[in-house]
Amino acid sequence: MYKFVVLLAVIAAVSADLHRVPIYKHENFVKTHENVLAELSMLSSRYNAFLGTSRSVEEQLSNNMNMQYYGKITIGTPAQDFVVLFDSGSSNLWVPSNTCSTTNTACQDHNQYDSSASTTYVSNGESFSIAYGTGSLTGFLSTDTVTVEGLSIVGQTFGEAVNEPGTTFVNSNFDGIFGMAYESIAVDSVVPPFYNMYSQGLVDADVFSFYLARDGSATDGGELIFGGSDSTYYTGDLTYVPVSEQGYWQFTMDSASIDGNSMCDSCQAIADTGTSLIVAPSSAYTYFNEYIGGSANSDGQYFVDCSTVSELPDLSFVIGGTTFNLSPSDYIVGVQNDGETYCMSSITYLGTDFWILGDVFIGRYYTEFDLGNNRVGFAPVA
């Protein structure tokens, strides 16, 4: 009986260390062909230049049609609320500025940061610019307290966006982006928020992990865990692979195949929570989509007959010696156009010679980003 009581006490202590973020409501939108093109435009520019019982905290995510995962942060004192995309494929934090143009729809339709309303604001003023396919997101840098579910990062520098290009962010369900890749690719060499979170002792381990609920709703999309991983969200052990280049979360993938047919061996891949689809090199993209009987539209996206989806083979990735399969229900996504739903292949092409494993993969496989040991870990979602 004594051992049982001790065990319960240990379990309670571990659970207490995991800060659970309250679920909140955020309206879904229907994923359309235009949404896909906007995302591809943003991703194309992003990757164009790339040719124990430790204390942790969890951030509740919302799920937008299994395509976008986002959560709440605050900036300033008193707190100003923002919804951000937690993005392992970039390294800067930015939100719209209240000084943005009144004609910029994307900025005006989202929450805006007002530095004059914050007692902890520190002026910086250096200009910043992030290139996207439809133009450049421009603005200037500011410094303030950034809080993520009770963890207050003091003196965090971030971008105040005064111009958001085209229609890329107009219909997004998030205000800005919270970059979580390596500092080496941060615009203007700004220290990313998670680096400061760890250096200020807000978490015990420089590790964060994602559980993306593919069957979740707008009010329950999963969790981002700062400071560790939650083994209740996955089965078995995490398979770790070393980061091969410290910029994006890049690693060497043993192979990728469809129905036993190899599409790459010892290829480079990136784990990116800011990508909803899976990006493949040219030859693999064409081979895969033709193999499943897909037909390409004018934008290069492949579609299949929805009645055949259940008969398609699995897509297999071997990472760190472990096989990670995606079923056709995973890699075929529903897209609406003119009121009709079509079945689109999530394997797309952006001109890269490496793979980008986005939410289609991370939704099936719990993903840990271990900054301290420069490695990425994967395990099947429970």
C-alpha positions in Angstrom: 0.0 0.0 0.0 2.9 2.3 0.9 4.5 1.8 -2.5 1.2 2.5 -4.3 0.8 5.8 -2.4 4.3 6.8 -3.3 3.7 5.9 -7.0 0.6 8.1 -7.0 2.6 10.9 -5.5 5.3 10.6 -8.2 2.7 10.6 -11.0 1.0 13.6 -9.5 4.3 15.5 -9.3 5.2 14.7 -12.9 1.7 15.8 -14.1 2.0 19.0 -12.1 5.2 19.8 -14.0 3.3 19.8 -17.3 1.4 23.0 -17.5 -1.8 22.3 -19.4 -3.1 25.3 -21.4 -6.9 25.8 -21.3 -8.8 24.9 -24.4 -10.2 27.9 -26.3 -12.6 28.5 -29.1 -11.5 29.7 -32.5 -13.7 29.4 -35.6 -12.6 27.0 -38.3 -12.5 27.8 -42.0 -12.9 25.6 -45.0 -9.6 24.8 -46.7 -9.8 25.9 -50.3 -7.5 25.8 -53.4 -6.7 29.4 -52.8 -5.5 28.7 -49.2 -3.2 26.0 -50.6 -1.7 28.4 -53.2 -1.2 31.1 -50.5 0.7 28.6 -48.3 2.8 27.4 -51.2 3.7 31.0 -52.0 4.9 31.6 -48.5 6.8 28.3 -48.3 8.5 28.8 -51.7 10.1 32.0 -50.6 11.0 30.7 -47.2 13.0 27.8 -48.6 14.3 29.5 -51.7 17.4 30.6 -49.9 18.1 27.1 -48.8 19.1 25.6 -52.0 13.8 13.0 -15.9 11.0 15.1 -14.1 12.1 18.4 -15.5 9.9 21.4 -15.5 8.0 22.0 -18.7 5.0 23.9 -19.9 2.4 23.1 -22.5 0.6 25.5 -24.9 -2.8 24.5 -26.2 -3.1 24.5 -29.9 -6.2 25.1 -32.1 -6.7 23.1 -35.3 -7.9 24.8 -38.5 -9.2 22.0 -40.8 -6.1 19.9 -40.0 -4.0 22.5 -41.8 -3.1 25.2 -39.4 -2.2 24.9 -35.7 -1.9 28.0 -33.6 -2.0 29.2 -30.0 -2.2 32.2 -27.7 0.6 34.5 -26.5 0.6 37.9 -25.0 3.0 40.8 -25.5 3.5 43.8 -23.2 2.3 45.0 -19.8 -0.6 45.0 -19.5 -0.9 42.0 -21.7 -2.0 42.4 -25.4 -3.4 39.1 -26.8 -2.2 37.5 -30.0 -2.8 34.2 -31.8 0.4 32.9 -33.4 1.5 30.0 -35.6 4.1 28.1 -33.8 6.6 27.5 -36.6 9.6 25.2 -36.4 10.5 26.3 -40.0 11.4 29.9 -39.2 13.1 31.7 -36.3 11.5 35.1 -35.8 8.5 36.2 -33.8 6.4 38.9 -35.5 2.9 40.3 -35.1 1.0 43.1 -36.8 1.7 46.7 -35.6 -0.9 49.3 -34.9 1.1 51.6 -37.1 0.4 49.5 -40.2 -1.4 51.1 -43.2 -5.2 51.4 -43.0 -5.3 49.9 -46.5 -3.4 46.7 -45.5 -6.3 44.2 -45.1 -4.2 41.5 -43.5 -3.0 43.8 -40.8 -6.3 45.5 -40.2 -8.2 42.2 -39.8 -5.9 40.9 -37.0 -4.8 41.9 -33.5 -2.2 44.7 -33.5 0.6 45.5 -31.1 0.5 49.0 -29.5 3.8 49.8 -28.0 2.5 53.0 -26.4 0.1 50.9 -24.2 2.9 48.8 -22.7 5.0 49.8 -19.7 7.7 47.2 -20.5 8.2 48.3 -24.1 11.7 49.1 -25.2 12.3 50.9 -28.5 14.6 49.2 -31.1 13.5 50.7 -34.4 15.7 48.6 -36.7 13.9 47.7 -39.9 13.2 44.1 -40.8 11.9 42.3 -43.9 10.8 38.8 -44.7 10.4 37.9 -48.3 7.3 36.0 -49.4 6.1 35.0 -52.8 3.6 37.8 -53.0 5.9 40.4 -51.7 7.8 41.3 -48.5 6.5 41.5 -45.0 8.1 44.6 -43.7 8.3 46.5 -40.4 10.6 47.3 -37.5 11.9 45.6 -34.4 10.7 46.2 -30.9 11.4 44.7 -27.5 8.9 43.8 -24.8 7.8 41.0 -22.5 6.4 38.0 -24.3 4.3 35.6 -22.3 3.4 32.1 -23.3 0.9 30.5 -20.8 2.5 32.0 -17.7 6.1 31.9 -19.0 7.2 35.5 -19.3 10.2 36.1 -21.6 11.7 39.4 -20.5 13.3 41.6 -23.2 12.2 39.6 -26.2 12.9 41.3 -29.5 10.2 40.8 -32.2 9.0 42.3 -35.4 6.1 44.8 -35.7 4.7 44.2 -39.2 3.5 47.3 -40.9 3.0 45.7 -44.3 1.8 42.2 -45.0 2.0 41.2 -48.6 -0.8 40.2 -51.0 -3.5 37.9 -49.7 -1.1 35.4 -48.0 -2.2 36.3 -44.4 -5.6 37.9 -45.1 -7.6 34.8 -44.2 -5.2 33.3 -41.7 -6.6 32.3 -38.3 -3.5 33.6 -36.6 -2.1 37.1 -36.2 1.6 36.4 -36.5 4.3 33.8 -36.4 6.3 32.4 -33.5 9.5 31.1 -35.1 11.2 28.0 -33.4 14.1 27.1 -35.7 17.8 27.8 -35.1 19.1 31.3 -34.3 21.4 31.0 -37.4 18.5 31.7 -39.8 16.8 34.5 -37.8 16.3 37.7 -39.7 18.5 40.5 -38.3 20.1 37.9 -36.0 17.3 38.3 -33.4 17.5 35.7 -30.7 14.4 33.4 -31.0 11.9 33.3 -28.2 12.6 29.7 -27.1 16.4 30.5 -26.8 15.5 33.3 -24.3 12.9 31.1 -22.6 15.6 28.6 -21.8 18.4 31.0 -21.0 16.1 32.9 -18.5 15.4 29.6 -16.7 11.7 29.4 -17.5 12.1 25.8 -18.6 14.7 23.3 -17.3 15.5 21.6 -20.7 16.1 23.3 -24.1 13.6 20.9 -25.7 10.1 21.4 -27.1 7.7 19.0 -28.7 4.5 18.9 -30.7 1.4 16.8 -30.5 -0.9 17.8 -33.4 -4.4 16.2 -33.1 -5.4 15.4 -36.7 -8.9 14.5 -35.5 -9.0 17.6 -33.3 -11.4 20.5 -33.6 -11.0 24.3 -33.5 -11.1 24.0 -29.7 -8.7 21.0 -29.3 -5.9 20.9 -31.8 -3.1 19.4 -29.7 -0.3 20.8 -27.6 3.1 22.3 -27.9 5.2 21.4 -24.9 8.0 23.5 -23.8 10.8 21.9 -21.8 10.3 18.3 -22.6 7.9 15.7 -24.0 4.7 14.0 -22.8 5.0 10.2 -23.3 1.2 9.8 -22.9 0.8 11.3 -26.3 2.9 8.6 -28.1 3.5 4.9 -28.1 6.9 3.2 -27.8 10.1 5.2 -27.7 11.1 8.2 -29.6 13.4 7.5 -32.6 16.1 10.2 -32.6 18.2 11.4 -35.5 20.9 14.1 -35.3 20.4 17.5 -36.9 22.6 17.5 -40.0 22.6 21.3 -40.5 21.7 23.8 -37.7 19.4 26.2 -39.5 16.1 24.5 -40.1 15.4 21.3 -38.2 17.2 19.3 -40.9 18.2 15.6 -40.7 19.2 12.7 -42.9 16.3 10.4 -43.8 17.2 6.8 -44.6 14.7 6.4 -47.4 11.2 7.2 -48.7 9.1 4.7 -50.7 5.6 4.0 -52.0 4.4 0.5 -52.2 8.0 -0.8 -51.8 9.3 1.4 -54.6 12.2 3.7 -53.5 12.0 7.4 -54.1 15.1 8.4 -52.3 18.0 7.0 -50.2 20.0 8.9 -47.6 18.1 12.1 -48.4 17.8 15.3 -46.5 14.5 16.2 -44.8 13.2 19.0 -42.6 10.6 18.8 -39.8 8.3 21.9 -40.2 5.2 22.6 -38.1 4.6 25.6 -40.3 4.0 23.5 -43.4 0.6 21.7 -43.7 1.7 19.5 -46.6 4.7 17.3 -47.5 7.2 18.8 -49.9 9.3 16.4 -52.1 12.1 16.8 -54.6 11.1 16.9 -58.2 11.6 13.2 -59.2 9.9 11.9 -56.0 7.0 14.4 -56.4 6.3 13.3 -59.9 6.8 9.5 -59.3 4.6 9.4 -56.2 1.7 11.4 -57.7 1.7 9.4 -61.0 2.0 6.1 -59.1 -1.2 6.8 -57.2 -3.0 7.8 -60.4 -3.1 11.5 -59.8 -3.9 14.1 -62.4 -2.2 17.5 -62.1 -4.0 20.8 -62.4 -2.5 24.0 -63.9 -0.9 24.8 -60.5 1.0 21.5 -60.3 -1.2 20.1 -57.6 -2.3 16.4 -58.1 -5.8 15.2 -57.5 -7.2 11.6 -57.3 -10.7 10.2 -57.6 -12.0 10.3 -54.0 -13.6 6.8 -54.5 -10.1 5.3 -54.9 -8.4 6.7 -51.8 -9.0 3.6 -49.6 -7.3 1.4 -52.2 -4.0 3.4 -52.4 -0.8 2.1 -50.9 1.0 3.5 -47.8 3.8 6.0 -48.1 6.8 4.9 -46.0 9.7 6.9 -44.5 12.6 5.3 -42.8 14.1 7.6 -40.2 16.9 6.5 -37.8 16.2 2.9 -38.8 12.5 3.1 -37.9 9.7 2.9 -40.5 7.1 5.6 -40.3 4.0 4.9 -42.6 1.4 7.3 -43.8 -1.9 5.8 -45.0 -3.8 7.2 -48.0 -6.2 8.8 -45.6 -3.2 10.7 -44.2 -1.6 11.9 -47.4 -4.8 12.7 -49.3 -6.5 15.9 -48.1 -9.9 17.3 -48.9 -9.9 20.7 -50.6 -13.0 22.7 -51.6 -13.4 24.6 -54.8 -16.6 26.2 -56.0 -18.5 24.4 -53.3 -17.2 20.9 -54.2 -14.7 18.8 -52.3 -11.8 17.3 -54.2 -9.2 14.8 -53.0 -5.7 16.4 -53.3 -2.3 14.7 -52.8 -0.4 16.4 -50.0 2.9 15.6 -51.7 3.8 18.8 -53.5 6.9 20.4 -55.0 8.6 23.8 -54.3 11.9 23.5 -56.2 13.9 22.0 -53.3 16.1 19.0 -53.4 15.1 17.9 -49.9 11.9 16.8 -48.2 9.8 18.9 -45.9 7.7 16.9 -43.5 4.8 19.1 -42.4 1.7 18.6 -40.4 0.5 15.7 -42.5 3.5 13.7 -41.1 3.8 15.4 -37.7 0.1 14.9 -37.1 0.7 11.1 -37.1 4.0 11.2 -35.4 4.7 13.1 -32.2 7.8 15.2 -32.8 10.4 16.4 -30.3 12.9 19.1 -31.1 15.9 18.8 -28.9 18.0 22.0 -29.2 20.4 21.0 -26.4 21.4 17.7 -28.2 20.8 19.0 -31.7 18.5 16.1 -32.6 14.9 15.4 -33.6 12.8 12.6 -32.3 9.6 10.9 -33.7 7.1 8.4 -32.3 3.6 7.2 -33.3 0.9 9.3 -31.8 -1.0 7.3 -29.2 
